[in-house]
C-alpha cells in the first residue's frame, strides 16, 4: 500500500471539528451569522479570483 500525501476524509474530519469548535455554545442566531459571514467571505474570494482570470477585454 502506498503512502497518501493527501487524505480527503481526514481533511473533512478536521474541517468539521474546526466548525464544531467555532460554533459550540452559540445560539441559533449566532450560528446563522457564522455561516452568513463565511458565505460572504467565500463570495468575495470567488469574485477576486475571477477578476484575476478574466481577460480585460471580457470585462
Number of C-alpha atoms within 10 A of each C-alpha: 3 4 6 7 6 8 9 10 9 10 11 11 11 12 12 12 11 12 13 11 10 12 15 10 10 11 10 10 8 12 15 13 12 15 13 12 12 12 12 11 12 12 12 12 12 11 11 11 11 11 12 9 8 10 9 8 5 5 6
